[in-house]
Each structure stands twice: as C-alpha cells, then as structure tokens.
Amino acid sequence: MRSPADRLRHAISFEVIGLALLIPVGSLLFGLAIEKMGVFALGASLTATLWNYVYNLGFDHAMQRLAGHTRKTPLLRVFHAVLFEAGLLCVLLPPTAWFLGISLWQAFVMDASIAVFYVAYAFVFNLAYDRLFPLPEWQEKACTP
C-alpha cells in the first residue's frame, strides 16, 4: 500500500496539474473572469485535495481487505474515478452556487461539467502515476506465475 508521503505527493500533483488545466479552460468555457474562476477552482481544489487523500486511503483499505491487494483494473479505475467525483459533487454544489451567485441547477451543470473533465483526467493521471511510481509489491506479483 502507498505511504502517507506518497499519497501526499499524489494528491498535490493531481491538484496542481488539474488547476493548470482547469482555470484557463474553465474561464473561457463558463464565461468567468480568470480571477473568479481561479478563486473558485482553488477553493474547490483545496476541498478536493482533502477528499482525495481520505477517499483514496479508504478505497485502498477496502480493496486490501476485500481483494488482498490494491492493484486496479481499468474497469475498477473507472468506478473509482466516478465514485470520487460523485462524492465531491455533493460537497461542492452549495458553495459553488453561493460563491458564483448562480442557481443550484446552474451550479450542478457547471460542477457536473467539471466532474466529467476530472473523471477522464483522474483516470489518465492515476494510470500514469502508477506507472511512474509503481509499488514494489506489484513488481513481485507480476513476476510470479
């Protein structure tokens, strides 16, 4: 299983790269000033970073108990990313509507659009992260017949 330091590197790098992509594109897509989009995205990112750490720790513990390992198949990665975003969407909806002065429906559409981006991004990011920083236990199991 991943160490706390590795989980912290994972969460921070995920959010930094995500913000670098989201702020300029979101500003154009949603017609918000880059500063407003930046403040919104930073607040959402801080919330998501905390959620990322807690969610992934819980998910890996559950996998370890249920499956005896933490390797994720592509299908499990899709489930992992969708469940992560659904939980985050529930948390972010009211503050999004309040901060941007929009209806809950508009906030839902905006947050759902961002969630779709992050589901795809999370899948690609986590796949790349696991390849860049594989766990030793994955190497050992790959070698055994």
C-alpha positions as CSV (number, residue, x, y, z in Angstrom):
1,M,0.0,0.0,0.0
2,R,1.1,3.6,-0.6
3,S,2.9,5.5,2.2
4,P,1.5,8.8,3.6
5,A,4.2,10.7,1.8
6,D,3.4,9.1,-1.5
7,R,-0.3,9.8,-1.0
8,L,0.6,13.4,-0.3
9,R,2.7,13.7,-3.5
10,H,-0.1,12.0,-5.4
11,A,-2.8,14.4,-4.1
12,I,-0.8,17.6,-4.6
13,S,0.5,16.8,-8.0
14,F,-3.0,15.8,-9.1
15,E,-4.5,19.1,-8.0
16,V,-1.7,21.3,-9.3
17,I,-1.8,19.8,-12.8
18,G,-5.6,19.9,-12.7
19,L,-5.7,23.6,-11.8
20,A,-3.2,24.4,-14.5
21,L,-5.7,22.9,-17.0
22,L,-9.0,23.9,-15.4
23,I,-8.5,27.6,-14.7
24,P,-7.9,28.9,-18.2
25,V,-10.2,26.5,-19.9
26,G,-13.0,26.9,-17.3
27,S,-12.7,30.7,-17.6
28,L,-13.3,30.5,-21.3
29,L,-16.0,27.8,-21.2
30,F,-18.1,29.3,-18.4
31,G,-17.5,33.0,-19.3
32,L,-16.0,33.9,-15.9
33,A,-13.1,36.3,-15.3
34,I,-9.9,34.3,-14.8
35,E,-9.6,35.7,-11.3
36,K,-13.1,34.5,-10.3
37,M,-12.5,31.1,-11.9
38,G,-9.2,30.9,-10.1
39,V,-10.6,31.6,-6.7
40,F,-13.5,29.1,-7.3
41,A,-11.1,26.5,-8.7
42,L,-8.6,27.0,-5.8
43,G,-11.4,26.6,-3.2
44,A,-12.7,23.5,-5.0
45,S,-9.2,22.2,-5.3
46,L,-8.4,22.5,-1.6
47,T,-11.7,20.6,-0.8
48,A,-10.9,18.0,-3.5
49,T,-7.3,17.6,-2.1
50,L,-8.6,16.7,1.3
51,W,-11.3,14.4,-0.2
52,N,-8.7,12.8,-2.5
53,Y,-6.5,11.8,0.4
54,V,-9.3,10.5,2.6
55,Y,-11.1,8.8,-0.3
56,N,-8.1,7.0,-1.8
57,L,-6.9,5.9,1.7
58,G,-10.4,4.4,2.4
59,F,-10.6,2.9,-1.1
60,D,-7.2,1.2,-0.8
61,H,-8.0,-0.2,2.6
62,A,-11.3,-1.6,1.4
63,M,-9.5,-3.2,-1.6
64,Q,-6.8,-4.6,0.6
65,R,-9.5,-6.2,2.9
66,L,-11.8,-7.4,0.1
67,A,-9.3,-8.4,-2.6
68,G,-6.0,-8.8,-0.7
69,H,-4.2,-6.2,-2.9
70,T,-4.5,-2.7,-4.3
71,R,-4.0,-3.2,-8.0
72,K,-6.8,-1.6,-10.0
73,T,-8.1,-2.9,-13.3
74,P,-9.1,-0.3,-16.0
75,L,-12.8,-1.0,-15.1
76,L,-12.1,-0.6,-11.4
77,R,-10.3,2.7,-12.2
78,V,-13.4,4.0,-14.0
79,F,-15.6,3.0,-10.9
80,H,-13.0,4.6,-8.6
81,A,-13.0,7.9,-10.5
82,V,-16.8,8.1,-10.9
83,L,-17.4,7.4,-7.2
84,F,-14.8,10.0,-6.3
85,E,-16.4,12.7,-8.4
86,A,-19.9,11.9,-7.3
87,G,-18.9,12.4,-3.6
88,L,-17.1,15.6,-4.4
89,L,-20.0,16.9,-6.4
90,C,-22.3,16.5,-3.4
91,V,-19.9,18.5,-1.2
92,L,-19.2,21.3,-3.7
93,L,-22.7,22.1,-5.1
94,P,-23.9,24.6,-2.4
95,P,-20.7,26.6,-2.1
96,T,-20.4,26.8,-5.9
97,A,-23.9,28.3,-6.2
98,W,-23.3,30.7,-3.4
99,F,-19.9,31.9,-4.5
100,L,-20.8,32.4,-8.1
101,G,-24.3,33.8,-7.4
102,I,-26.0,31.2,-9.6
103,S,-28.9,28.8,-9.1
104,L,-28.3,25.3,-7.8
105,W,-29.2,24.0,-11.2
106,Q,-26.5,26.2,-12.9
107,A,-24.0,25.1,-10.2
108,F,-24.9,21.5,-10.9
109,V,-24.4,21.8,-14.6
110,M,-21.1,23.6,-14.0
111,D,-19.9,21.2,-11.4
112,A,-21.0,18.2,-13.5
113,S,-19.1,19.5,-16.5
114,I,-16.0,19.9,-14.4
115,A,-16.6,16.5,-12.9
116,V,-16.7,14.9,-16.4
117,F,-13.3,16.6,-17.1
118,Y,-11.9,15.3,-13.8
119,V,-13.2,11.7,-14.3
120,A,-11.2,11.5,-17.5
121,Y,-8.3,13.4,-16.0
122,A,-8.3,11.2,-12.9
123,F,-8.2,8.0,-15.0
124,V,-5.3,9.2,-17.1
125,F,-3.4,10.8,-14.2
126,N,-3.7,7.7,-11.9
127,L,-2.7,5.3,-14.7
128,A,0.4,7.5,-15.3
129,Y,1.1,7.9,-11.6
130,D,1.1,4.1,-11.1
131,R,3.5,3.6,-14.0
132,L,5.8,6.4,-12.8
133,F,5.7,5.3,-9.1
134,P,4.8,1.5,-9.0
135,L,4.7,-0.2,-5.7
136,P,7.3,-3.0,-5.1
137,E,4.5,-5.5,-4.3
138,W,3.2,-5.0,-7.9
139,Q,6.6,-5.9,-9.3
140,E,6.8,-9.1,-7.2
141,K,3.3,-10.3,-8.1
142,A,3.9,-9.6,-11.8
143,C,6.9,-11.9,-11.7
144,T,5.2,-14.9,-10.1
145,P,3.3,-17.3,-12.4
